[in-house]
Structures are given as structure tokens and as C-alpha cells.
Amino acid sequence: MFVKVLQRGVLLLSVACCLEPLSGFSMTVETSRETVLNLAEHAFDRGDFSKTIEMVAPLLTDDSQSLRFAHRLHMLSLVRLGKTSEGVGAYDRFVKAANGSDDVLLRELAIQSILPFRSDMREQVRGAAYSALKEVASEQVVPYLQDGLGDRSGMIRVLVAEGVGKFTSGRQSSMFRGALNDTAGLVRVTVITAFGRGGDPETIPLLTPFLKDEQEIVQVAAAAALYRLGQKERWHRVERATHVTEGYERGSALRMIGEMEDPRGLTLLLQGLHDKQPSIRAAAAVSLGKLGLAEGVPPLIALLSEPVPAVRSVAAVILGKLKAEQAISSLTFSLHDTNQGVRAAAIAGLLQLDSPFTVVAGTVRELLGHQNPGLRSSVAKALAHGRARDVVGTLLLVLNDPVPKPRISAARSLGRVGGRAVIPHLKRLMKDPNESVRATAAGAIARILSLPEA
């Protein structure tokens, strides 16, 4: 009997697929409805999203228990085809009919809407997609992220390796371990560093061969990772590299000193603050932040007066990260720095130190009125360090910026600080004409919905 009913369902499906329009087809047997949904799900899983939409269309007005599943396949297929606006519209109509939001479905819709942008021809769009996936604090995104380990851009592979390496399942994946052999040295450094942070001594045999890598920076990264995994004798290999002549390698070694989190690195990093190359001074400042020692605070405060604006900016952000209250007066003075980028960094530093928003509000307003969109973007990024009640209103205004870059930064900041109250605004941004904005807004929604509800 079951076989006959199933055969009837398949026959009805075949007839349905031949009818024009498909929406005129009515399911009269429960088995046929289930059969269509099962086959539609298989079509979705193999990436045939147009066929999925075609198959579920007759079921979208059904009032059975399968209604949600049909709508789910429909809206997810729309966004996987890059029709983000249509997918969000379909979700809105569904929840209106259901008289309530569906956080699980919206989170899935947001994640799925990011995926098509990973194959965009433009590097900046692919970068925005993978950056959005990195924002989602869930192992669920690891398979989607790790696809980027094969991207043609080395910088995107670095970005992806940073994201995948944060998750245990990511570090255990064969694709991530295969990235140890990436042609780009910086990718290898990123993967090796992630294994060091992971703290699993079983990865020591994987990393040991890279002590003899063809690139100095990879050798040093391997030594630092092995140090973190218990091989304390590797300290001297990293220390030696902080004195080499080549600046890029010297800076890389100072960054690894921060990764090792050994107080012995303080002297080396203080020396690095006086290096002739600004990039190395900045690297030393970042590592002082990772070292987290009180002795590093006065030199960082002094760095707020150094001649290169980019280094002053790094010092301002790191002082905030260190919760260095003795730096508040100096950072407040930096709000009037001659360089606007330093002023934006001072905003970030002060907000991390829980300074009253009134201290930075005037600078925020002034910089957001600047004609440079990169500067407006920096301010939006800095606001992610503030309290929601202070910064959300301003960030919502930045969502209307005429240039995509500030909208991207504002969306990302709202995902970090805004909470569920900002989801309707981010959902609207998923219909933005700019692909990178849409991907970032989706990532922010997925991030919010991945966190415990406050």
C-alpha cells in the first residue's frame, strides 16, 4: 500500500512539474506534498536553487505543517541566487502571516545570503563576505569559511585562515591543515599561529618541519607556536629574529613576541618602540597590548606624541585595550590631534576605557561630518567599543551614509554592540544596492542571533 501511495505521489509530482504555471497545481495527497518537499530539499542541497523555487511554489499557500519548510526552501533559494532583497521580502511576508518573527529562520537566511558573494569576481566583495562570516560566533560557519582557503587572493586566504583557526573543528579540518602548504608565506604564518593558540600538543609534529621553511617569517612563527605548545627552548629562535637587519622579518618577530606572552619579551618590545621603521614601532605596540603588562603602559602613552600618525593611532587603540586608566588624560588630549585618524583612534581608546560618551561626542559629530568616507568609517568602527545606549543612535544614522564603506563599518559595529533591537535596521540594509553592505548586514544579524538573548 505504501509503495502505491508513494508512486502516486511521484506521478503527481511529475504532472506538477509539467504544468504552467506551477502555482496552479494543488496537492491533494499528504504523501505527494512530502515527496515534493523531499525532492526540493535534495535540489537545494545539490545547488539547483531555481528548481527548488519552482518545486515549492505550489506549496507556499498551503496551511499544513509543511508550510514553514516550504517557505524556508523558497527564501533560502532566493538568497543563494543572489536575490537577497527578494529573500528578505519573502521572510517578512512569512512572519507577518505567522504573526511572529522566527529567529532561527532569520539567522539561517542571513548566513545563506552571504554565501553567493564568496564567488564574486571582485576581491573586495569576496573579502566582505568572508569578513561577515567571521563575525558569526558559531562552528556552523566553518565549512562556509574554509572554502575561502582556496581563494585566488592571498590576502583573502589570510583572512579566512584567521577565521577558521578560531574554531576547534576548523583547526582539525583537512583543508585547514592543508593550508600549512599554501604558497603564500603569510598564510602559512596565520595557520601556524592558530595552531599555537589552539594549545594542542598533538599538532607539534605538524609544525616542527616549518622551523626550516624557506621563509624566515614562517620559521619564526613556527618557533613561537611551538613555544606556546611547551617547547620553551624555542624562545631564543624568536629573540634572535628581533635583531635581524631586514625590517619586515624584524617586525614579524616582534609580533610573535606578543603571541608568546612571555614577560621576557618586554625589553625587546620596548626596544622595538624606538625602531627607525614606523611599521615596526606599531608592531611592537600591538605586541605590548598582547603582553598586557603594566610596565608597557607609560611607553605607549609616550607613543601618542610620536611623529607618525599611524603609530599614534595604534598606541591609542592599544591603551584602550589594556584598560590603562592612567592614559585617559593623554587620550582625551589626542581627541584634538592634528590628524583626524588619530582622533578617531582616541575615540576607540576612550570608549574601551568606559569614559563617558560626552567626552568623545563632539569629536564624533565633527568627524562624521568630514568629507573623507574612510574617516567616517573609522569613527563608526570606533563606536563598536561604546555602550549601546550611547552609540546605537549614531550608528543608525551612519547606515544612511551615501558611501558604502561607512555603512559597512556601521553595520559591523551594530552587530557587535546593538543587540536584537537593531535587527530591523540591519534587515533593511540586506536590501542595500551594494553587495558588500548586504553581506556585512547579514553577518551582523547572524552574529546577534548566535549570541544568548540578553
C-alpha positions, 0 to 999 in steps of 0.5 A: 500500500505504501509503495502505491501511495508513494508512486502516486505521489511521484506521478503527481509530482511529475504532472506538477512539474509539467504544468504552467504555471506551477502555482496552479497545481494543488496537492491533494495527497499528504504523501505527494506534498512530502515527496515534493518537499523531499525532492526540493530539499535534495535540489537545494542541497545539490545547488539547483536553487531555481528548481527548488523555487519552482518545486515549492511554489505550489506549496507556499499557500498551503496551511499544513505543517509543511508550510514553514519548510516550504517557505524556508526552501523558497527564501533560502533559494532566493538568497543563494541566487543572489536575490537577497532583497527578494529573500528578505521580502519573502521572510517578512511576508512569512512572519507577518502571516505567522504573526511572529518573527522566527529567529532561527529562520532569520539567522539561517537566511542571513548566513545563506545570503552571504554565501553567493558573494564568496564567488564574486569576481571582485576581491573586495566583495569576496573579502566582505563576505568572508569578513561577515562570516567571521563575525558569526560566533558559531562552528556552523560557519566553518565549512562556509569559511574554509572554502575561502582557503582556496581563494585566488587572493592571498590576502583573502586566504589570510583572512579566512585562515584567521577565521577558521583557526578560531574554531576547534573543528576548523583547526582539525579540518583537512583543508585547514591543515592543508593550508600549512602548504599554501604558497603564500608565506603569510598564510602559512604564518596565520595557520601556524599561529592558530595552531599555537593558540589552539594549545594542542600538543598533538599538532607539534609534529605538524609544525616542527618541519616549518622551523626550516621553511624557506621563509624566515617569517614562517620559521619564526612563527613556527618557533613561537607556536611551538613555544606556546605548545611547551617547547620553551627552548624555542624562545631564543629562535624568536629573540634572535629574529628581533635583531635581524637587519631586514625590517619586515622579518624584524617586525614579524618577530616582534609580533610573535613576541606578543603571541608568546606572552612571555614577560621576557619579551618586554625589553625587546618590545620596548626596544622595538618602540624606538625602531627607525621603521614606523611599521615596526614601532606599531608592531611592537605596540600591538605586541605590548597590548598582547603582553598586557603588562603594566610596565608597557603602559607609560611607553605607549602613552609616550607613543601618542606624541610620536611623529607618525600618525599611524603609530599614534593611532595604534598606541591609542587603540592599544591603551584602550585595550589594556584598560590603562586608566592612567592614559585617559588624560593623554587620550582625551588630549589626542581627541584634538590631534592634528590628524583626524585618524588619530582622533578617531583612534582616541575615540576607540581608546576612550570608549574601551576605557568606559569614559563617558560618551560626552567626552568623545561626542563632539569629536564624533559629530565633527568627524562624521561630518568630514568629507573623507568616507574612510574617516567616517568609517573609522569613527563608526568602527570606533563606536563598536567599543561604546555602550549601546545606549550611547552609540546605537543612535549614531550608528543608525544614522551612519547606515544612511551614509551615501558611501558604502564603506561607512555603512559597512563599518556601521553595520559591523559595529551594530552587530557587535554592540546593538543587540536584537533591537537593531535587527530591523535596521540591519534587515533593511540594509540586506536590501542595500544596492551594494553587495558588500553592505548586504553581506556585512548586514547579514553577518551582523544579524547572524552574529546577534542571533548566535549570541544568548538573548540578553 
